Amino acid sequence: SGKTSNYSALINKAADAGYKHIIVLGGLNKNLRSQTQISLEENFTGFQTDENENLTNKKIGVGAMSNFSDKDLSVNVFTNRGDNGDFKKSDIRKFQNINLSENAPNLFVIKKNVSPLKSVLQYFASQIDNENRIDEPLLLIDDECDNGSVNTKQKNKEPTRLNAYIRTILSLFSKSAYVAYTATPFANIFIDPETNDDMLGHDLFPRNFLIRIPTPEEYCGQDYFFPEEDET
């Protein structure tokens, strides 16, 4: 029903509002992550990436619109559209010298997987002192948030690693927004809203708002294929 278009628009508005760091959890496998990367290159960065370098000079999507300049489209992209374009442990050193507080926003499109989440966590942790948090605000988009993100362990047990890494990343920032998308939000609604941890922070309960994305007229969902029977 247009999830990717919806959070692409949200990312653009967030960047305009001053959000500096944008992390998108773009699926559980490399194909979904790559598709999300391509969509955000078309709808947000305006430039294509490839497997050999993170950014090319080829303008696509919003970048191909004549009324946008290169300055308007300036984004630091830490991942690329290749099958192996996820954020890796080796990228921690590769991007070590980038000034994260520069004017351009920073985009990470990663799989919802322990390894890239851990690498992103270590990268941001390496940018700060142990006693401080990152001042520039973070927007973290969690696509299909009911799959993998919810802590399924008992209260007295250590949380699942995916859940713990997401919460720890959010806790590194003095200002952060966690926005989750799913067509089946039932698992997320039943997260304990009172859960809190000194190290991990609050759990991922949707504490601020729930919004139903408007359905486009051309969308063919379950009501289209399985219409309610006419009472007459």
GIGI-V484035 format. One record per residue. N is the residue number from 0. RES is the residue in one small letter. SS is DSSP state (A for helix, B for strand, O for the rest). BURIAL is I if it has 9 or more other C-alpha atoms within 8 Angstrom, else O. D_LAST is the distance of its C-alpha to the last C-alpha in Angstrom with 1 decimal. Layout:
n | res | ss | burial | d_last
N | RES | SS | BURIAL | D_LAST
N | RES | SS | BURIAL | D_LAST
This chain:
n | res | ss | burial | d_last
0 | s | O | O | 30.0
1 | g | O | O | 33.5
2 | k | A | O | 35.6
3 | t | A | O | 38.8
4 | s | A | O | 38.5
5 | n | A | I | 37.8
6 | y | A | I | 40.9
7 | s | A | I | 43.0
8 | a | A | I | 42.4
9 | l | A | O | 43.2
10 | i | A | I | 46.4
11 | n | A | I | 47.5
12 | k | A | O | 47.0
13 | a | A | I | 48.8
14 | a | A | I | 51.7
15 | d | A | O | 52.0
16 | a | A | O | 52.1
17 | g | O | O | 55.0
18 | y | O | I | 53.6
19 | k | O | I | 56.3
20 | h | B | I | 55.0
21 | i | B | I | 51.6
22 | i | B | I | 50.7
23 | v | B | I | 47.5
24 | l | B | I | 46.5
25 | g | O | I | 44.9
26 | g | O | I | 43.6
27 | l | O | I | 45.2
28 | n | O | O | 46.6
29 | k | A | I | 48.8
30 | n | A | O | 46.2
31 | l | A | I | 43.8
32 | r | A | I | 46.7
33 | s | A | I | 48.0
34 | q | A | I | 44.6
35 | t | A | I | 44.6
36 | q | A | I | 48.2
37 | i | A | I | 47.5
38 | s | A | I | 44.6
39 | l | A | I | 46.8
40 | e | A | I | 49.6
41 | e | A | I | 47.4
42 | n | A | I | 45.8
43 | f | A | I | 48.7
44 | t | A | I | 52.2
45 | g | O | I | 52.1
46 | f | B | I | 54.6
47 | q | O | I | 54.2
48 | t | O | I | 55.8
49 | d | O | I | 57.0
50 | e | O | I | 58.3
51 | n | O | O | 61.9
52 | e | O | O | 61.8
53 | n | O | I | 59.3
54 | l | O | I | 59.2
55 | t | O | I | 59.9
56 | n | O | O | 60.5
57 | k | O | O | 57.5
58 | k | B | I | 55.0
59 | i | O | I | 51.3
60 | g | A | I | 48.1
61 | v | A | I | 49.1
62 | g | A | I | 52.7
63 | a | A | I | 52.3
64 | m | O | O | 51.4
65 | s | O | O | 54.6
66 | n | O | O | 54.4
67 | f | O | I | 54.9
68 | s | O | O | 58.4
69 | d | O | O | 59.7
70 | k | O | O | 60.5
71 | d | O | O | 57.0
72 | l | O | I | 55.7
73 | s | O | I | 58.3
74 | v | B | I | 56.9
75 | n | B | O | 58.7
76 | v | B | I | 56.7
77 | f | O | I | 57.7
78 | t | O | I | 55.5
79 | n | O | I | 54.7
80 | r | O | I | 52.1
81 | g | O | O | 54.0
82 | d | O | I | 53.0
83 | n | O | O | 55.9
84 | g | O | I | 55.4
85 | d | O | I | 54.5
86 | f | O | I | 56.9
87 | k | O | I | 59.5
88 | k | A | O | 62.5
89 | s | A | O | 64.9
90 | d | A | O | 63.1
91 | i | A | I | 64.4
92 | r | A | O | 67.9
93 | k | A | O | 66.8
94 | f | O | O | 65.2
95 | q | O | O | 67.7
96 | n | O | O | 69.5
97 | i | O | O | 66.4
98 | n | O | O | 66.5
99 | l | O | O | 63.1
100 | s | O | O | 63.7
101 | e | O | O | 64.0
102 | n | O | O | 61.8
103 | a | O | O | 59.5
104 | p | B | I | 56.5
105 | n | B | I | 56.6
106 | l | B | I | 53.7
107 | f | B | I | 53.2
108 | v | B | I | 50.3
109 | i | B | I | 50.7
110 | k | O | I | 48.9
111 | k | O | I | 47.7
112 | n | O | I | 50.6
113 | v | A | I | 53.6
114 | s | A | O | 56.2
115 | p | A | I | 55.2
116 | l | A | I | 54.2
117 | k | A | I | 57.6
118 | s | A | I | 59.4
119 | v | A | I | 57.7
120 | l | A | I | 58.6
121 | q | A | I | 62.2
122 | y | A | I | 62.4
123 | f | A | I | 61.4
124 | a | A | I | 63.5
125 | s | O | O | 66.5
126 | q | O | O | 66.2
127 | i | O | I | 66.8
128 | d | O | O | 69.3
129 | n | O | O | 68.4
130 | e | O | O | 68.6
131 | n | O | O | 66.4
132 | r | O | I | 62.9
133 | i | B | I | 61.8
134 | d | O | O | 61.4
135 | e | O | I | 59.2
136 | p | O | I | 55.5
137 | l | B | I | 53.3
138 | l | B | I | 49.6
139 | l | B | I | 48.3
140 | i | B | I | 44.9
141 | d | B | I | 43.4
142 | d | B | I | 40.7
143 | e | O | I | 38.5
144 | c | O | I | 40.2
145 | d | O | I | 38.6
146 | n | O | O | 40.4
147 | g | O | I | 44.1
148 | s | O | I | 44.7
149 | v | O | I | 43.8
150 | n | O | I | 46.7
151 | t | O | O | 45.8
152 | k | O | O | 49.2
153 | q | O | O | 49.9
154 | k | O | O | 51.4
155 | n | O | O | 54.9
156 | k | O | O | 54.8
157 | e | O | O | 55.5
158 | p | O | I | 52.3
159 | t | O | I | 51.1
160 | r | A | O | 53.2
161 | l | A | I | 50.4
162 | n | A | I | 49.4
163 | a | A | I | 53.1
164 | y | A | I | 54.0
165 | i | A | I | 51.1
166 | r | A | I | 52.2
167 | t | A | I | 55.8
168 | i | A | I | 55.3
169 | l | A | I | 53.6
170 | s | A | I | 56.5
171 | l | O | I | 59.0
172 | f | B | I | 57.9
173 | s | O | I | 58.6
174 | k | O | O | 55.3
175 | s | B | I | 52.3
176 | a | B | O | 48.5
177 | y | B | I | 46.3
178 | v | B | O | 42.9
179 | a | B | I | 40.6
180 | y | B | I | 37.5
181 | t | O | I | 34.9
182 | a | O | O | 31.3
183 | t | O | O | 31.7
184 | p | O | I | 33.8
185 | f | A | O | 33.6
186 | a | A | I | 37.1
187 | n | A | I | 38.5
188 | i | A | O | 37.0
189 | f | O | O | 38.8
190 | i | O | I | 42.2
191 | d | O | O | 44.6
192 | p | O | O | 45.2
193 | e | O | O | 48.6
194 | t | O | O | 50.0
195 | n | O | O | 53.2
196 | d | O | O | 56.2
197 | d | O | O | 59.6
198 | m | O | O | 59.6
199 | l | O | I | 55.9
200 | g | O | I | 54.6
201 | h | O | I | 51.1
202 | d | O | I | 48.4
203 | l | O | I | 45.4
204 | f | O | I | 43.0
205 | p | O | O | 40.9
206 | r | O | O | 42.9
207 | n | O | O | 42.5
208 | f | O | O | 38.9
209 | l | O | O | 35.6
210 | i | O | O | 33.8
211 | r | O | O | 30.5
212 | i | O | O | 31.2
213 | p | O | O | 28.9
214 | t | O | O | 26.8
215 | p | O | O | 27.9
216 | e | O | O | 25.4
217 | e | O | O | 26.5
218 | y | O | O | 26.2
219 | c | O | O | 24.2
220 | g | O | O | 23.6
221 | q | A | O | 21.4
222 | d | A | O | 18.2
223 | y | A | O | 18.9
224 | f | A | O | 19.5
225 | f | O | O | 17.1
226 | p | O | O | 14.0
227 | e | O | O | 11.5
228 | e | O | O | 8.5
229 | d | O | O | 5.3
230 | e | O | O | 3.8
231 | t | O | O | 0.0
